[in-house]
Amino acid sequence: MISRIFLTILLIASVIFIVQKGPASSWQSSAQPASSGHRLADSMQAKLDHIQENGQKTQPDQSPTVMTEEEVNDYIAAGRIVLPQGVKKLRMEGRTGVITAFLNVDFDEIRAGQKSSNPLLSVFSGRHDVRVEGDAAASGGQGKVHVREVSIDGFNVPNVALEYFVSKYITPKYPNVGIDSQFHLPNRIDLATVGYHKLTVTQK
């Protein structure tokens, strides 16, 4: 589930990815051996393993699983998630109902050499720092993400340009991903709440 929220926010920036993958492959697609240098990443992996195992039970334990922002970012830094093509770095921040992703993105890789004379796409070229802010909520086994805004090197991207880029390069690969995205939560996750520097997941 956490990877789905990550990726729905990522792909929108031209960059959200795990939405289409199953929970095991997305959470462990780049599983690295436990390392004392990434204690928080190991803690995060243990919580993701618990969610997956708990979801296989007929009656899952409904005690909330809380993942901290520090665990999430150490998990990413440790290479436990394979980032989408073109995404070089990723850091997440959370506050009530809102996720902010800070990325370094090579847009030329995402566009895979495709050229366009449309001036709306001129901003999406080269390698840049990207900030994506989105509303994220999940209840009743369904997740929703709405991208509020995207900025590149500190300059806000006009919605019309963002929508065009997403429709041309993202949605064709990931049909369920757009400025507004909805998806089913895996592993019997009923509720996921983004809080201040944490994500709380309840299974049912």
C-alpha positions in Angstrom: 0.0 0.0 0.0 2.7 2.5 0.9 4.4 1.8 -2.4 1.1 2.5 -4.2 0.8 5.8 -2.5 4.5 6.5 -3.4 4.0 5.7 -6.9 0.8 7.3 -7.6 2.5 10.5 -6.5 5.7 9.7 -8.4 4.3 8.8 -11.7 2.3 12.0 -11.8 5.4 14.0 -11.6 6.3 12.0 -14.6 7.4 9.7 -12.1 4.8 7.4 -10.4 5.4 3.7 -10.8 4.5 1.0 -8.4 0.8 1.5 -8.6 0.6 -1.2 -11.2 2.7 -3.8 -9.4 1.7 -6.4 -6.9 2.6 -5.8 -3.3 5.4 -8.4 -3.1 7.1 -7.3 -6.2 6.8 -3.6 -5.5 7.9 -3.8 -1.9 10.7 -6.3 -2.5 11.6 -5.8 -6.1 15.1 -4.6 -5.1 15.3 -6.4 -1.8 18.8 -6.0 -0.4 20.2 -8.0 2.5 19.7 -6.6 6.0 22.4 -4.1 6.8 23.3 -2.4 10.0 23.8 0.8 8.0 20.0 0.9 7.2 18.4 -0.1 10.5 15.3 1.9 9.7 14.9 0.3 6.3 15.1 -3.1 8.0 12.3 -2.0 10.4 10.3 -0.8 7.4 10.7 -4.2 5.7 9.6 -6.0 8.8 6.4 -3.9 8.9 5.7 -4.5 5.2 6.3 -8.2 5.7 3.8 -8.2 8.6 1.2 -6.4 6.4 1.6 -9.0 3.7 1.5 -12.0 6.1 -1.4 -10.5 8.1 -3.4 -10.0 4.9 -3.2 -13.7 4.2 -5.1 -14.6 7.4 -8.8 -15.3 7.5 -9.2 -12.7 10.3 -6.3 -10.3 10.1 -5.0 -8.6 13.3 -6.7 -5.1 13.2 -4.0 -3.5 15.2 -2.6 -0.5 13.2 0.8 -0.7 11.6 2.6 2.7 11.8 5.4 3.5 9.3 7.4 6.6 10.0 8.7 9.0 7.4 12.3 8.2 8.5 11.7 4.5 7.9 10.2 5.2 4.5 13.1 7.4 3.4 15.7 5.0 4.7 13.9 2.2 2.8 14.2 4.2 -0.4 17.8 5.2 0.3 18.8 1.6 0.9 17.6 0.7 -2.6 14.7 -1.5 -1.4 12.4 -0.1 -4.0 13.3 0.0 -7.7 12.5 3.6 -8.8 10.8 4.3 -12.2 13.0 4.9 -15.2 14.3 8.4 -15.1 13.9 8.9 -11.3 17.3 9.3 -9.8 16.5 10.3 -6.2 13.4 10.3 -4.1 12.5 11.6 -0.6 9.1 11.7 0.9 7.4 13.9 3.5 4.0 13.4 5.1 1.5 15.6 6.9 -2.2 15.1 7.6 -3.7 13.8 4.4 -0.9 15.1 2.2 2.2 13.5 0.8 5.1 15.5 -0.8 7.7 13.8 -2.9 11.1 15.4 -3.7 12.7 13.9 -6.7 15.6 14.3 -9.1 14.3 13.3 -12.5 15.8 12.8 -16.0 12.8 13.6 -18.2 14.7 12.6 -21.4 14.8 9.1 -20.0 11.1 9.1 -19.4 10.4 10.4 -22.8 12.7 7.7 -24.2 13.9 9.9 -27.0 10.5 10.9 -28.2 10.4 14.3 -29.7 7.6 16.8 -29.7 7.1 20.2 -31.2 4.4 21.0 -28.6 5.6 23.9 -26.5 3.8 22.5 -23.5 6.4 19.7 -23.3 9.4 22.0 -23.4 9.6 22.1 -19.6 9.9 18.3 -19.4 13.4 17.9 -20.7 16.8 17.4 -19.1 17.5 16.5 -15.5 15.8 18.5 -12.8 14.7 18.6 -9.2 11.0 18.0 -8.9 8.5 18.5 -6.1 5.1 16.8 -6.2 2.4 17.5 -3.6 -0.8 15.4 -3.5 -3.7 14.6 -1.3 -3.7 10.9 -0.3 -6.5 8.9 1.4 -7.6 5.4 1.6 -10.7 3.7 3.2 -12.9 0.8 2.5 -10.1 -0.9 0.7 -9.8 1.8 -1.9 -7.0 4.4 -2.3 -7.2 7.8 -3.8 -4.5 10.3 -4.8 -5.0 13.8 -6.2 -2.0 15.7 -7.3 -2.2 19.3 -6.1 0.8 20.8 -7.8 4.2 20.0 -9.4 7.2 22.2 -9.5 10.4 21.8 -11.4 13.5 23.6 -10.0 11.2 25.7 -7.9 8.8 26.8 -10.7 5.2 25.6 -10.7 4.2 23.6 -13.7 0.9 24.8 -15.3 -1.8 22.3 -14.9 -2.5 22.2 -18.7 1.2 21.2 -19.3 1.2 18.6 -16.6 -2.0 17.0 -17.8 -0.7 16.9 -21.4 2.6 15.3 -20.3 0.8 12.7 -18.1 -1.7 11.8 -20.9 1.1 11.5 -23.5 3.9 9.6 -21.5 2.4 8.2 -18.3 -1.2 7.1 -18.8 -0.5 5.0 -21.9 1.9 2.9 -19.8 -0.2 3.0 -16.6 -3.9 3.4 -17.5 -5.1 3.9 -14.0 -2.7 6.7 -13.3 -3.5 10.4 -13.8 -3.8 13.7 -12.0 -6.5 11.8 -10.0 -5.9 8.2 -9.4 -7.8 5.4 -7.7 -6.7 1.9 -6.9 -7.6 -1.2 -4.8 -5.5 -1.7 -1.7 -3.8 -5.1 -1.4 -3.5 -7.5 1.6 -6.9 -6.7 3.1 -5.9 -3.2 3.9 -9.0 -1.4 4.9 -7.7 2.0 6.0 -4.5 4.0 5.4 -4.1 7.4 6.9 -1.3 9.8 6.1 -0.4 11.7 9.3 2.4 14.0 10.4 5.5 12.3 9.2 3.9 8.8 9.4 1.5 6.4 7.6 -0.9 4.3 9.6 -2.3 1.1 8.0 -5.2 -1.0 9.3 -6.2 -4.3 7.9 -9.6 -6.0 8.2 
